[in-house]
């Protein structure tokens, strides 16, 4: 069997589904291939789906801010009928505790440039607004074997607070909404397909073959394969000129009962970025709290050569480390004996900034290095990738003169060279999942 389209997207996660939707809205016929059984069932479904804007570059902050406007009007964006279930954006506000690796001055300067409302909180404000929280300064983050892990705080922290922060309540449903919208615009999805070959002719991609013996032909291919992206690059013969490396990283996020004083009745507590201890915290329905890590230097990170070898089970060691760190911030935290939560595999670049770009193989494009901090940006990533593809296919030299993307919701302009495969590694990166 052979199917011909204008574009093939490899990967039906939130980024791939959004890209397929926007390519179809731009008039292209699109086929999406994914090794899993349905849209969003891979690494996307393990996302904490946090909406935040504290990135380390103007373009990163602008991207997140513009994308949040689409989440705020999600049902309209994905063209849902009144009786169709849709993901929702829960605005809880987001606290970013002060830490040396993410200076408040730079963060707030970027917020001001982009047009994001921000409040400056003292330690007294933190106590008043989140009574369960200890605003002590514990820097730097420490491993459990460090004798200073339980040391008393050295002073107290302030924070920034962004009222528009929050989370998407169902990452899987959000991706299914995107896929349904894409189908309504003619996109075909083929699941249970491993791409085993990327075919080239005259230096340009012309299609792919799958493990089922099928051929899919198209002059444009977008690699949105998440932690399998490097394998797809190798099949295409692309990636040799990348100046920024990327690898799969296994991660865990754990779920525990929220401590008293975190939520306020039916009002959920805020999302909290805590580089001081090396954690992030997100509320969840049912009076629960999600706890993830921010990859501090003291932690052993589980980088993988092959994402298929990742242990799919939660581990007691990671559970104890993350929850005990969180208990320093929330002394009333109750920690059950057995871990509960999710395991995922990130597709992470070395500077935690994604790559949205063409490659040195004509017709082959990448939306990769996205895991951990780009779920929130998916609605705009589809538009960005479509802009790059349209410009390059019309003869524009995106390497020499990167495309500028004009935001329609906020009127900010994003220099897409910030997400180039050829960029200098982001010198302002926190070195963590925050980017």
N, C-alpha and C positions, 0 to 999 in steps of 0.2 A: 504494500500500500504506500502511496506517495501523496502527500498533501502539500499544496503550494500556498504561501501567504506572503504578505509584505514584510512581516516581522515575526520572529520567534522570540519568546521570553522564556528563559530557563529558570524555573523557580516560581511557585505559586504562593509564596509567603506574602506578607503585607506589602513589601516593596515591589515584588514581581507583579502582584495583582494590580497595584496602583499604576505601575508603569504600563501594563497591558490596557487598562482602562483609558489612560490619557492618550496612548498611541491610537487606540480605536476612535476616540473622540476627535483626533486630528485627521481621521480619514483612512487609516491604514487597516488592512486585514491582519489579524494577529492570532497566533496559536501560542498557548502557554503549555509547557511540558513540566511535569513534576513527578518525582519518584514516589511521593506519598499518595494516600488515597483521596485527599481532598484539599481544598485551598486552606492554607494557614495551619495545617495540622503538624507542621514540623517545628522548627525553632521559634517561629512566631508565637505559637500557642503557649510558650513558656515565658513570654515577655511580661514584665511588670507593668508595661504600658503607661509609664509616667509621663505626664505633660509638664515640662519644665523648660526654662530658657537660658539657664546658666551654662553657656558654652564659652570657650576661651577666645573666640574670634567674632568679629562683627558679622561675617557671613553666616557662621553657625548659629548665632543668636537670631539673626533675621530670618533664617530658614525655619527655626522652631516657632518663632512668633507668628509668621505668616501661616504656617501649617495649622497652628492652634485655631485660627479663624475658621478653617474648614471643619475642624472637629466641633466647633461651637454650632455649626449649621450642618451637621453630619447627614441628617436625613435628606436634606436638599441636595447635598453634594453627591450622594450615592443614589439619588432618585428613588427613595423608598416610598411605596404606597402606605396609606394610613394603617393598614392591617399587617404590615410586614415588620418583624422584629428588627431592631437596629441597635448598634452599640451606642453608648452615651458617655458624655464627657462630664465627669464629676469634679467640680471645682472646689477643692479643699484649701487652696493656698499652698505655697511651698516655702519652707524655711531652709536657708542655706547657712549653716553655722560657720563662723569665721575659722579659717585655716590658712597657714602660710602658703600652701600650694595653689590657692585660689584667692588672691588678694581681693578684698571687698572693693577697693577703689577701682580696680580694672573692671570687675564685674558690673559695677554700677555705672561706670562710664559707658560701657557697651549698652546697658539697658537704656540709658538716656539717649544715646545715638539712635537706637532702634525705635524708641517710643514706648517702653514698657514701664508700667507703674511699679514702684518699689518702695518699701518701707524699711527704715533702719531701726532694729530692735536692740535694746540693751539686755543684759542678763536679767534685770528686773522685769522687762517686758516679756522675756521668755517664761519666767516663772508665772507671771500673771496670765499669759495667753495659753500656756500649756502647763498646767499645774503639776502634771506627772513628771515633767522633765527636770533633770539636773543640768544646769548650764556650765558645769565645771569644765576646765580646760585640761585635757589629758594628753595632748600632743607630745610625741608622735604616736601613731597607732602601734600597738605591740602585739606580738604573738603570745599564745597562752603559756609558752615555756619561758617567757621573759619574766624575771623576778619582779619587774615593775608593772606587770599587767594590772595588778590590783592596787597600785599606788594611788594615794590621794591626789585630787586635782591640784594643779598649779595655777591658781587664779580662775577666772570665769570668762565665758565667751559672750559675744554679741552675735548678731545674725542679720541677714537681709530676709525680707519677707515679700513674696510676690503673690498678690491675691489671685491671679489668674492660673496659678499652678494647680495641678490635680492629677487625675488619671482617667483612662478609658476602662470602663467596667468589664469588658469582655474582648480580649485581643483576638480570639478566634472568630467571634461573631463579626467584629469589625472587618476582618479579612474576607469573610464570606460575603459581607455587604459589598465590598469592592469587587469581588469575583462575580457576584450577581449583576452588578451594574455593568461590568465588562461584557458579560454574556449578552445583556440587553443591547449592547452596541456591536454585537456580532463576534466577539472573541470566542474562540474555541479552546477548551481546556482538555488536555489529555493527561490522565493520572496513571500512576504505576509505571511511569516511563523513566528509565535511566538513560541519559544521553551517553552513548558509547563512542561517538565519532562526531567531530565537527569537520565538514567537508569544505575545502577551499578550491578555488579555480582562479588562476591568474592573480594570486596574492589576496584574493577577496573571499570571505565566507559566502557559501551558497546554500548551506543547509546543514542538517544534522541527521544522524541515524540513532535509533533507540535500541534498547535491549530486546524489544519485541520484533526486531527486524523491519521496522517501519522507517520511511524516509520522510522528512519534513524539509521543504525547500523554501528559502527566503534569502533576500539580499541583506537583511539586517537581523542580527542576533544580539540579544541583551542577556548578559550573564547576571542573574539575580539569585544565584543558587546558595546564598548564605555560606555556611561553613564548608560547603563543597565547591565554592567558587574557584579555589586554586586548581582543583582537578579539571574544571571546565576550561579555565584559562590554558592549561597544559594541552588539552585536546585541540584547542584552537591555535596553539602555537603563539599565544599572546602572553604578555607579562614580563618579557625580558628587559624592558626599559623602565619598569616601575622603580621609582626612587623611594617608595614607602612599602615596607613589607607587611604581610598579614598572615595570620595563622588561626586555626580553630582553638578556642579556649572553652573548656568545660567549666560550668558555673552552677551554683545552687542558690535558690531563694527559698527561705523557710517561712512558715506560717505559725503564729502563736496567738493566744488570746491577747487582746489589747489591754494594757494596764489601766486601772482606774485613773481618771484625770486626763487621758489622751483624747478620747472622744467626749463630746459634750451633748449628752442625750442622743438624739438622732443625728446630730451634726458630727460628721466624721472629723477626726484629727487631721492635721496637715501632713503633707509629704515632707520628709526631712532628709536633707543631704548633710551627712556628718563625716566629712573628711578627717576631722579631729580624732575620731575613733576608728574610721575605716568602714563605715556602714552607711546604708540608706534605709529609710523606713517609709512604708506606704500603708495607709489604712485599707481595709477590705470590709465588705459587707459582713454582717454577722458578728460585729464587735471583735474583729480580728485585725492583726497587724502582719504585714509582710516585711521580712528583713533580708536584705541582700548586702553584698560586699562591694567595696570600691577599689579593690586590688592594691592595697597599700604595699609599700616596699618590703615590709616584714613578712608578707604572706608568700607561701609557695603556690604559684599559679600552675594550673594543670593544662599546659599547652599540649595539643595533640598533633600528631602527624596525619592521622586519619580520623575524621569525626565519627566514623562508624564504630570505632573502638571505645567510644566514651561509655563509662559506667552509667547506666540509666537510673541507678538507685541513689537515693539520698544517703549521705554518710554521716555517722555520728560525730566525726571530728569537725566537719564543716558546720554542722548544726550547733555544736557546742561553742565554737569560736564566734560565729555570727550572733547567736542569741546572748552569749555572755558579754560581748561588746555592747550590744543593745541594752543590756541590763545596767551597764554603767551609766547610760544616758537616762534610762527609765528604771530606777531602783525598785519600783513596784511590779516589774515585769514577772509574770508567771511563766516558767519554762517547763512544758511537759517533758516527760522522760524520752518519748519517741519522736523522732523528727517527722514533720509533715511539711510538704512544699513541693517544689518542682526542680527538675534538673534540665538544663539546656546547654547548647553549644553555641558560643558566640563566633562570629566571623569578624575578628578584631584586627585593625591596623595597629602599627607600632605607636602611632600618635593619637589613636582613638578618634580619628577624623575619617569619615567614609571616602570612598573613591566613586565619584559619579562622572564618567568620562568615556571618551573613545579609547581605542587602543592602537597599537602599531599594526594591527591586522584590519584591513579595510572592512567595514561593515560590522565589526565586532565591538560591542559596547559593554561597559561594566557598571553595575550598581551594587558595589560590594564593600566589605569592611564596615558593614552597617550595624552589626549586632550589638545589643546592649544599650545603645543610645539613639537609635534612629527610628524606632517604631513610630514615635510621635510625628515624625517628619514625612511619613509615607505619602500623604495626599499631595504634598508639594514635590516629592521626589519624582513621582510620575510625570509631573509637568516639566521638571528640570531635565529629566532624561529625554523627554519628547523634544524639548527645545534644542538640546545638544544634537540629537539625532537629525532633526530637520535641518539644522544649520550645516552640519558636516556633510550630510548627503547632498546638500545644494552647493557644496564646494568651499565652505568656510573653513579656514585653518584655525581650529579651536586651540591647538597647542600654542601657536604664535599670538593669537588674539582671542583669549577666552571669552565665551559668550557671557553677556550680562543678562541676568534674568530680572525682569521688572515684575515685582509683586503686585497683584491686583487688589488684594485686601488691605495692604498697609502702605503701598506705593514705595517701599524700600527697594533698593537695587542690590542684587546678590551677584558677586563676581564668582562665576562657577570655576574659575581657576583655583579657588580655594580647595576644591575637591578633585583636583587633577591628580592623575597617577604620577606626574612628573614634578610635583610640588616639592619644595623643601619641607621636611617634617615640621609640623606645627610647633614653633618654639614656645608658644604660650600654653601648650597642652598641660593639663593637670597630671598627665601620666596615669589617669584613671578612666573608668567608664564614663565619667562626666564629659570627657573630651577636652 
